[in-house]
Each structure stands twice: as structure tokens, then as C-alpha cells.
Amino acid sequence: MIANEFTTTMEPHEDGEFQFVTVLMRFHRTPTEVAELAAELGQHTETVLLYLGCSWGDITRLKDRGAII
């Protein structure tokens, strides 16, 4: 994988560098790249719940119960 350049290195948040496998197909006219890493667990929970109509009080109660991160 490394010899064929199918890996890339990114620096996610405070965890330091992370090397991972990229897209395994290559196209002559359409180069591929990884723009960013996947979201962390719970990273967008508040945003989604607010969008769905939950209040900050609802979100706090869900966190207190351990239902969300």
C-alpha cells in the first residue's frame, strides 16, 4: 500500500499524525483525494438535535442521562 502510494497522512485534531489507506482506484482524468477525516463520535450531535427542534434543555437532559455524548 505504501509503495503504491495508496496511503496518506493527515493530522486529526490534537491526536497527531494519522496514516490511513486512501481511495484504492485511480482515474487518469479524475484524481482522488481525501479532503478530511470522518467526524468523531458525537461531534455533530448537538447540531443535528438543534436542527430537529430540540432545545438546549433537551440536549442537556439527554447528556445527563447518558443517552448522547
KEROVEX-476839 format. One record per residue (C-alpha): residue number from 0; x, y, z. Coordinates in steps of 0.05 Angstrom, whole numbers, plus 5000, padded with zeros to 4 digits. Each point is the difference from the previous one (the first is absolute). Last residue first. Layout:
BEGIN
NUM_X_Y_Z .
...
***
This chain:
BEGIN
68_4555_5242_5483 .
67_4928_4981_4996 .
66_4952_4957_5042 .
65_5044_5006_5061 .
64_4941_5025_5042 .
63_5035_5067_5013 .
62_5016_5006_4925 .
61_4927_4990_4981 .
60_4979_5051_5053 .
59_5050_5051_4973 .
58_4975_4989_4929 .
57_4928_5011_5021 .
56_5020_5063_5037 .
55_5038_5025_4939 .
54_4935_4992_4962 .
53_4985_4944_4950 .
52_4970_5021_4933 .
51_5031_4951_4951 .
50_5053_5052_4982 .
49_5018_5007_5073 .
48_5008_4924_5004 .
47_5044_4999_4939 .
46_5046_5056_5025 .
45_5005_4969_5069 .
44_5019_4931_4973 .
43_5052_5026_4950 .
42_5064_4975_5034 .
41_4966_4942_5036 .
40_5051_4948_4976 .
39_5053_5037_4961 .
38_4985_5024_4930 .
37_5034_4965_4942 .
36_5067_5025_4977 .
35_5008_5057_4951 .
34_5012_5015_4926 .
33_5022_4931_4980 .
32_5023_5004_4928 .
31_4982_4970_4933 .
30_5026_5019_4932 .
29_4949_5001_4944 .
28_5033_4999_4932 .
27_5044_4938_5007 .
26_4956_4965_5051 .
25_5028_4963_5060 .
24_4964_4951_5043 .
23_5023_4982_5071 .
22_4974_5064_5033 .
21_5044_5014_5060 .
20_5028_4954_5053 .
19_5019_5034_5065 .
18_5057_5035_5036 .
17_4983_5043_5061 .
16_5042_5058_5024 .
15_4986_5031_5068 .
14_4941_4987_5046 .
13_4985_5074_5010 .
12_4950_5006_4943 .
11_5013_4953_4942 .
10_5068_5007_4967 .
9_4999_4967_4932 .
8_5045_4949_4967 .
7_4984_4965_4935 .
6_5002_4928_4976 .
5_4990_4968_4932 .
4_5068_5024_4975 .
3_5017_4934_4967 .
2_5059_4989_5047 .
1_4957_5018_5060 .
0_4945_4951_4981 .
***
